[in-house]
Amino acid sequence: MAIDEIDKEILKALIEDGRISYRELAGSIGVTPPTVKRRVDEMRGWVS
């Protein structure tokens, strides 16, 4: 469960705006929306 730079960027964006869409978030960090969704789903598993 290593956190890389993409995960950090996703977390930073979600802290700033928890209602940001995956599409908007993906565009802001240069990845695809499915990548954002997969990573967010994985992060949710860290806290459950």
Buried (B, 14 or more C-beta within 10 A) or exposed (E): EEEEEBBEBBBEBBEEEEEBEBEEBBEBBEBEBEBBBEBBEEBEEEEE
